[in-house]
């Protein structure tokens, strides 16, 4: 059991996958935040433009 844990601790094959997963999660959080911000501002602009037309 100790050898298995030691081998898993020193083996770095899965490290790249974990780094990519963390990087992808950070990028997704940023993209979702930007879309929410731009979406709410765009909704306000379109609403005021529609009010001006009527």
C-alpha positions in Angstrom: 0.0 0.0 0.0 2.8 2.4 0.9 4.5 1.7 -2.5 1.3 2.4 -4.3 0.9 5.8 -2.6 4.5 6.7 -3.1 4.3 5.8 -6.8 1.1 7.9 -7.2 2.7 10.8 -5.4 5.8 10.9 -7.5 4.1 10.0 -10.8 3.3 13.2 -12.8 1.3 11.9 -15.8 -2.0 13.2 -14.4 -0.5 16.5 -13.4 -0.8 18.0 -16.9 -4.5 17.0 -17.1 -5.2 18.6 -13.7 -3.4 21.8 -14.8 -5.5 21.9 -18.0 -8.7 21.3 -16.0 -7.9 24.2 -13.6 -7.0 26.5 -16.5 -10.3 25.6 -18.3 -12.3 26.2 -15.2 -10.8 29.7 -14.8 -11.4 30.5 -18.4 -15.0 29.4 -18.2 -15.6 31.5 -15.1 -14.2 34.5 -16.9 -16.2 33.9 -20.0 -19.5 33.4 -18.1 -18.8 36.6 -16.1 -18.2 38.6 -19.3 -21.3 37.2 -21.0 -23.5 38.0 -18.0 -22.0 41.6 -17.8 -22.4 42.3 -21.6 -25.8 40.6 -21.7 -27.3 42.8 -19.0 -25.8 45.9 -20.6 -27.0 44.9 -24.0 -30.5 44.3 -22.7 -30.6 47.8 -21.2 -29.4 49.4 -24.5 -32.0 47.5 -26.5 -34.8 48.3 -24.1 -34.0 52.0 -24.2 -33.7 51.9 -28.0 -37.1 50.2 -28.2 -38.6 52.9 -25.9 -37.2 55.7 -28.0 -38.7 54.2 -31.2 -42.2 53.9 -29.7 
